[in-house]
Amino acid sequence: MLIYISKRSGETLIEAGRLISASGAKIEMFEEFTSANKFKPNSILCVGVEDVQRLGGEDVFLQVAKSMQPAKIFLFNFDESEFNRENLLGGRYVKVTLPKISTNLEILASIVADLMMEDLHVYTCGSASTARTIELAKRVASKDVTVLINGPTGTGKEVLSKFVHLNSSRSSGNFVAINCAAIPENMLEAMLFGHEKGAFTGASAANQGIFRAANGGTLLLDEISEMPLSLQAKILRVLQERVITPLGGSREFEVDVRVIATTNRNMHHEVSSGNFREDLYYRLNVFPIETQCLKDRPEDIIPITMRLLRKHSTSLDHHYFISDLAAGMLKNYDWPGNVRELENVVQRALVLTETARIDESCILITPQTIPASSPLTSNYVYSKVG
């Protein structure tokens, strides 16, 4: 879906546009909103209150905007003291007020970008390095090849896998994920390949298995480096022959599945030490992608935080945002647990805060790693992307 953004509504919308582009969505900037604009139907239209005033008021604006048949319209006002959102016309017209005074541009742009991308299949980011990873993921999504995603725990490998699936020709099919480290070997084989009735004790009914459940879609083999060697040989056969045989059965079933595998291990070391089959490694490693630790991409922290705030506050009364000092604390922490740890901190903050504005007193993270004064950096993200 295409997003149209007004250039004349101020620097916040412009910076939000750069962030949206970095996150994998398509945007077009326009100079001025008039009846002469030629927008594609079913797009997202984002303007500021100044655009509405120049056109002659909200009634005129809505009449012109509706004629362009957008999927959703966002109207932003940056001169208010509180963050508020009003859904009109069945959610197709969204009026947003944002606190401009004493709020850093990075925070405002992250809020705006997250709102505009709420219905899109994107990978939230703010850094140039993550933007390059997203661009690679979009390219591989268009090609039906196997992908191996390598990175530390909690860096978003499964989220990136879903991004590949949702931007591929298989997006209408199922996305099925299984954690190879969490399931005992005997159960894992039955879950992957299925089983016939009576194939083992407790098999009171046949089961088609995850490979067949993902037929026509994508199968994520999470933490594949933890898979037992005996199963690795069977996975290799499926990738080569595109057929599976359920446990206790003799009939083969064809499967049309794209496989994405993830790991947090050094796979060259796993192969050389005999823990992982070399032939399977090369079969999986058709297109490798690496994810980075959160501390190595600090420009991602505020955009991801705003995304997590919205994710965990949908049933709450407020539209939450963070103060400059709170954002500085987040950006100056090392995040050994990566995005997973950041999500925990966000959820704690939502419990502790008594207002929509989350200040530094609500940010509970290891204090010795945080400088006494942690201002936001002025040279952030999106200005480096695109």
N, C-alpha and C positions, 0 to 999 in steps of 0.2 A: 504494500500500500504506500502511495506517495504522500509526503507531508509538505504542504506549502506554508512558508513562514514569511511574514512581513519584515522587511529590512528596516522600515521606518518606525518600528515600535520600540526601538532602543537596543542597547547592547546585550541585555539579558536574553532576548529571543535569538539574537544572532549567535551568541555563545552556546545557547541551548541547541541551535541548529547544528553547530559543529560537533557537539557531543552526540547528538542523534545520528549524524553521519558516521561518526567513529564507531557507534554501537551496531552498525550493520543495516540501518534503515535508509531509505531513499528520501532525499529532501530537495526542494527547489525554493530558492529565495526570490521574492518579488519586491519591486520597488514601492508600489502603491496599490492599494485595493480599490478597484473601480469596477463598474459593470463591463468594462472592456477586457477584463482579465479572462484568459482562456485556461481554465483548470480542468484536469481530467476528472470525470465523475468518480464517486466512491473514494475520494481522497480525504485527507485530513487538512483542514484549514485553520491556521493559527495567526491571530491578529492581536494587536493591542488596542486599548481604549482610544488611543489617538487616531487609529485608522477609522474607527466608528464615528468619531467626532468630525473628522474631515469629510466623511461621506454624507453627513447630515443627520446622524442619530441612529439609535439602535433599530428602530423600525425599518428605516431605509436599508441599513446594513443587512438585516435578516432577509429582507425581500430579495436583495441582490444575491446574497450568499446561497439562499435556497435554490435559486435558479441555476446554480452551478452544480447542484446535486452532490454535495459532499457527504461522506459517511459520518463525519463529526466536525463540529466547529468549536474551537477554543477561543475565548476572549479573555485576555489578561489585563489586569490593572495592578500596577506596581506602586501605587501611592497609598496603600492602606497600612494599618498597623498590625493586622493579624492575617494569618493564612486561612483562607476560606474557599470552599468550592461549592458551587450550586449547579445541579444537573437539571436542565430544562429540556423540553421537547423530547421526552422519553430517553434522556441521556445523550441525545445527538447534539445538544447545544450546552457547552460547559463554560460557566463563568467562574474565573479564578481571580481572587485578590491575594496579593502577596505583600509581605512587609519589606519595604525597600530600605527604610532607615535602619542603620546598624546591622545590616545583614550583608555578608560578603557576596560578591557576584558569583563566586564559584558555587555557593549554596543555592542561590536563587536559580541559576542556570540548571543545576542538577535537579531541583524540584520541577521546573518547567519541562525539562527533557523527559523526566520519568512520567509525568502526567501525559505527555503527548504520545509516549511509546507504550502506554498501558495495554493497548489491544494488539500490539505487534509482537512478532517472534524475533526478539533482539537479545543481544548479550551485553548487559550494561557495563560500560567502561568509560574511562576518561583519559587514559594514557595512550601515547602513540604506539607503544609496544603492544598493548592489548588490541589496539585498532588493527595493527598488522596481522595479529593472530586471527582476528575476526574476518579479515579480508581473505586469508588463507582458507578459513573454514567455509566461507561462502563459495570459494572456487571449487573446493573439493566436494561440496554439497551438490554441485551441478554434475558431478561425475560419479558414476555408480561404482566406486572403488572402496576397498577396505581401509579403515583409518585406525591408527594407533596413537592414542593421546597419552602423553607421559608428563607427570608433574607431581609436586608434593600433595599430600592429603589436604583436602579443604580448599583447593584452588579453583574449583568449578569445572572439573573434567566432565561430570555428568551433565551439567548445564550446557557446556559446549557441545556435547554429543547430541542433546536435544535440539540445539540450534542447527546443527548439520542436518538432522532429520527433517526439521520443519522447513528448511530452505531447499529441500531436495525434491525430486520427482516422486518420492515415496511418502510425502507428507500426509497424504490421505490414508496411509496404512498405519498399522500399530507401531508404537515405539515401546519395546519391551526391554527392561533392564533386569539383570541378575548379578548379585554380588558373589563372585566366585570364592571369596574368602570367608563368607558367613555361613556356608552350607556344607555339611559333611559330604565326603566323596560319593558315597553310595546314593545319597539323596540328590546330589547335584546332577549325576548322570541321568537319573529318572526325570528330573525337572527339565533338563535340556532336551532330551531325545524322546520323552514320553515313555509310556509303558502299557502293556496289555493287562487285562484283568488276570489276577493271579500270578503276575510275573515275580512277585516277592511277597513276603508276609505283610499283610495289611493292604495290599493292592486289590481292593474290593471292586474297583471299577477301572476301566481303561482311561488313560490321560494322554492327550495329544502332544504335550510337551511344549516348551517355550519356543523352539525353532519353528514349529508349525504355527504356533500362536502369532509369531511375528511375520508370517508369510506375507510377502508383498510390502513389508515395512522394514523396520530397522531393529536389530538386536544389539543391545549393549552388554558386553562381557566386562563388567567392572572388576578391577583388580585381577586381571587374568594371570598375572605372574604368580598368584597363589593357587592356581589350578594344578591338581596332581598330574604327574607325567602320564599316567595311564589314560586320563581323559584328554590330555593334549593331543594324543594320536588320533582320537575319534573326532575331535574338533577339526584337525587338519583334513581328515577325509571329507567332512561336510563342506569345508571351504573349497576343496578340490573337485568333488563330485556333485555337490549340491543335492545330496540325498541323505536321509537319515533312516535308521532302523530302530523302532521303539524296543525297549527292554522286553524280553519275552516274546518278541514277534519275529517274523521272517520276511515280512513284506517291507519293501523300501518305499519311502515317500519323497517326492521331489519337493525341495524348498527353494523359494526365491526370496532371499534375505540379504540385506546389507548388514555386515558385521562391523561394529565399532568396538574396539577394545581399549581399556584404560589400565594404567599401572602407575605406581609411585616408586618403582624400583629401577635400578640401572640394568636395562635388559641385556646389554652386552656382557655384563658381569654375570647375570643369571644364566645366560647361555654358556659362557665359558666355564662356569662352576657346575654345569650339568643339571641345573634346576629347571631349565626351560629348553624345549626342543628348538634347535636351530632352524629346522625347516618350517616350523609353525611361526617362529618369530619373523622370518622373511615373508611368509604368506600374509601375516597381519600388518607388517610394516610397509605396506604399499605407499601410504601417505602418512608420514609422522607429523604430529603437532605437539608442541610443548606448551604447558601452562607455567606461569611464574608464581613465585611466592608473592603475597600481597605487599610485603615490605619493599619489594623491588619495583613496584608500580604504585607508588603512593597517590598518584593522580586518580586512581580508580576508587579510592576509599570513600570520598564524599558522594559520588554518583551511586555507588553500591549501597551506601548507608541510606540514602533517600529511597532507593528501591525497597530495601528491607523495612524501613519505617512504614511505607505504604502496605507492604505485604502483611505485616503483623498488626496493623491498626484498622483493618477494614470493618471490624465489628465494634470499634471504639467510637467515642463521641467527637474526638478532635481530628484535625488534619495537622499532623506533627511536623516540626522542622527543628533543626539544631542551631544553637548559638555559635558565634565565631570561635569562642574559647573551647566549646565542646568539640567542634570540628578540628581545631588545632590539636587537641589531645588525641583524637583518633588518628590524625595524620602523622603524629610523632611517636606512635607506638609501633613496636616491631612485628606484632601479629604472628607469633609462632604457630598459632592454630589457623591462620589464614582467614578466608571468608567465613568459615564455620565459626571461628571464635568471634569475629565481628558480628555475626548474627546473634550470638549469645549476648553480647554487650548491648546491642540494640534492643533486644527483648527485655533485658534488665532495666534499661533506661525508660522504656514504656511503662514498666511497673512502678518506677520511682517517681516519675514526673507527675506534677499536679496541674500542669498547664500544657498547652500545645507546643510551647517552646521548651526544648530540652537543653538545659544548661550543663555546665561542667560538673556540677554536683551529682548529676545522674549517671555520669560515665564511670562505671566501676571496672577498671582494668589495673594491671600491675603498676603501682605508683612509682616505683623506683626507676622505671624506664621512661617516664614522662618528664620533660623539662618543666621548670616552674612556670615559664611563659611560653606558650606554643601558638604563635600567630599563624594564620594561614599564609601559604606562599602566594605571591601575586602572579608568578609565572606558572600557571596551571594548564593542565590538559589540552583542552580542545583547540587552543590556539596553535598547538603543535601538530594537529591532525588535519589532513586534507590539503 
